[in-house]
Amino acid sequence: MAQYKAPLRDIRYALHEVLRLEHHYRDIGRADVNAELVDSVLEECARFAEDVVAPTNEAGDRIGVQRTDDGQVITPPGFKEAYRQYVEDGWAALCGPADAGGQGLPESFGGPVGEMLVAANMSWKLYSGLTDSAVLCVAKHADPELRATYLPKLVSGVWSGTMVLTESHAGTDLGLMRARAEPAGDGSYRISGTKIFITSGDHDLAENIVHMVLAKLPDAPAGSRGISLFLVPKFLPDSDGNPGAANGVSCAGIEHKLGIHGSATCVMDFAGSRGWLVGEPNGGLKCMFTMMNHARLWVGLQGLAQCERAYQAAVAYARDRRQGRTSSGGASAAADPIIGHPDVRRMLLTQKALIEAGRVLTYFAGMQMDRALHHPDAAERERADGLLAILTPIVKGFVTDMSLECTSHAIQVHGGHGYVRETGVEQCFRDARITAIYEGTNGVQAMDLLGRKVLGSGGELARLLGGLIGGFCEKHAGSSQLSEFVTRLAGLLKEWSEATEQVATRAARNPDEAGAAAMDYLMLTGYLCFAWCWVRMAAVSTAALAKGAEGRDFHEAKLATARFYFERILPRAEAHLDALGAGAKSVMELPADRFAF
Ligand SMILES: Cc1cc2nc3c(=O)[nH]c(=O)nc-3n(C[C@H](O)[C@H](O)[C@H](O)COP(=O)(O)OP(=O)(O)OC[C@H]3O[C@@H](n4cnc5c(N)ncnc54)[C@H](O)[C@@H]3O)c2cc1C
């Protein structure tokens, strides 16, 4: 497979030229994070991703995680060394809070850095991915003593974090969970139960593992209102804060799965393990959402990263592989590179169009996290919080859904050579597949978008997103160079707003209407947001070309890809509008016993 090369030119374009990161950092009082600093960190990260992390990817997939007879979980070759360097070089602490030893860079910085590291080796990055989410949760909800004990170690990466929700009978429906927490009488709790599918539940990379566990107190109300959150370390810290006695937390097995073979997906037993309450009793889901919302953006990023890696391989292969004759080919060889065939170009352009819009949207969502936390103006914080709320299920649900399409196209470009392991591109497809499932399946994201965010806010969050896109259309309405895009974007926005109203009216009469509409609504909204991203890019590149800025080829490629997106991908939005208009009847009329005879 072609070596992963961090797409620094496109990352810089998204951050500096489209999203104007320097202005954004100035807005949130971080003028110290200037373009020069951003670029130097990105370049350093690209080197680390390409030279240290990426070489561990193939063996990680082939060899996978091992579990010894005595229950030790051993990560694949090279993972430990790369993780050690990740900690020593300060990558783990990059966005960690400064008062806990972190470098305090804004959260949005985690986007491009995370993308490069996941693309280099997704399984490896998963060992630290949830630590970042756990840091946010502990910093926000834990009491001062827990924060003092655990945050510095988590921030530095010396200890890692997990997110422990799922049980065999309680996945999407967490209200069904059985894990128990009994008060121990000394302010701590005894946690008992078995959890499944726990990412990085056990491993040999960090000195200690800090589990963020959902469980029920003895007097808890039934269902999801009776869930509490506990911090449960693998080893109890001793009086010096170092890992001490074992805490009754063990890995009972590791899953053998389709992809991310190097990531330890563990069955975890908690046998009266000591834990400490985080947040209020029975308020665990609320605290866990701090972690989950962060993790959902992070999963969107995982989808994007897999697309990029697969796309790079597909482009390299399509330039090299010769089969048949193309209209642009020469007579010097027996056959022409397949990149000349219209159908191969269609597959490559589809990937390029989805990846580059996905990058802008994902980074933009990350910037809303900065603004919601740090903007000096309360109204702007509230606005950013609203945008983040509505964008999170779109980034998680839509970008990861697109990653399945993109990585599949990358295999198709390779023909049979993509299906066999040798080219390595099938790993991207297998690794990407989980992104549509964990952190709440994409069906759950669709219901979150339509049910909780749009209908639950009385349409306010939809108006916020619509206002953002509509404001952009108004600003560029007079531009003759952009009119082909802006007119279509404004038209689709109007159709989306009308469809939102119609679904809301129908859902008020029949809840199945919302459930049946949710996935089409997510897809429609995703295509709308990507169209907005593409017009933003078209505006930037048109201006750059008019100014005679450097990189003419790059900007012309952007405009060509924008046209491809509008002409060849955006029509899919109409199909989703039609499906939305059809309502729930055909989805619901077939009785369960007639699905198969
Ligand atoms: C590799 C891997 C790593 C994971 N890592 C973690 C982890 O670190 N921590 C953790 O706690 N969990 C983890 N999970 C669990 C993951 O989050 C769950 O698998 C996921 O949330 C879905 O739960 P489930 O598998 O029980 O499916 P179910 O909840 O049984 O869902 C099955 C299907 O029904 C649909 N469905 C369910 N309920 C509804 C509903 N109300 N309305 C409409 N459709 C519905 C779902 O969308 C899905 O298509 C991981 C899973 C895997 C495979």
The ligand as a Gaussian input file, in Angstrom:
#p B3LYP/6-31G(d) Opt

LIG

0 1
 C      -15.193000      -2.571000      18.469000
 C      -16.166000      -2.000000      19.439000
 C      -15.731000      -1.101000      20.400000
 C      -16.630000      -0.589000      21.339000
 N      -16.178000       0.232000      22.336000
 C      -17.000000       0.531000      23.373000
 C      -16.509000       1.184000      24.528000
 O      -15.333000       1.568000      24.608000
 N      -17.351000       1.394000      25.561000
 C      -18.648000       0.986000      25.524000
 O      -19.367000       1.172000      26.501000
 N      -19.156000       0.385000      24.420000
 C      -18.364000       0.143000      23.358000
 N      -18.864000      -0.491000      22.246000
 C      -20.273000      -0.806000      22.191000
 C      -21.025000       0.041000      21.158000
 O      -21.118000       1.363000      21.598000
 C      -22.385000      -0.643000      20.943000
 O      -22.133000      -1.811000      20.194000
 C      -23.385000       0.240000      20.250000
 O      -23.729000       1.320000      21.068000
 C      -24.666000      -0.510000      19.875000
 O      -25.130000      -1.317000      20.920000
 P      -25.438000      -2.871000      20.634000
 O      -24.240000      -3.451000      19.974000
 O      -25.911000      -3.506000      21.869000
 O      -26.605000      -2.852000      19.558000
 P      -28.175000      -2.689000      19.857000
 O      -28.401000      -1.584000      20.816000
 O      -28.728000      -4.019000      20.168000
 O      -28.689000      -2.237000      18.428000
 C      -28.903000      -3.150000      17.337000
 C      -29.552000      -2.380000      16.191000
 O      -30.818000      -1.840000      16.619000
 C      -30.854000      -0.441000      16.450000
 N      -31.581000       0.160000      17.576000
 C      -31.418000      -0.104000      18.891000
 N      -32.264000       0.643000      19.623000
 C      -32.951000       1.420000      18.761000
 C      -33.954000       2.409000      18.906000
 N      -34.387000       2.796000      20.089000
 N      -34.441000       2.984000      17.781000
 C      -33.986000       2.640000      16.574000
 N      -33.027000       1.713000      16.377000
 C      -32.505000       1.111000      17.452000
 C      -29.398000       0.014000      16.415000
 O      -29.228000       1.235000      15.696000
 C      -28.732000      -1.173000      15.725000
 O      -28.832000      -1.036000      14.332000
 C      -17.990000      -0.967000      21.272000
 C      -18.422000      -1.856000      20.295000
 C      -17.536000      -2.383000      19.392000
 C      -18.033000      -3.382000      18.378000

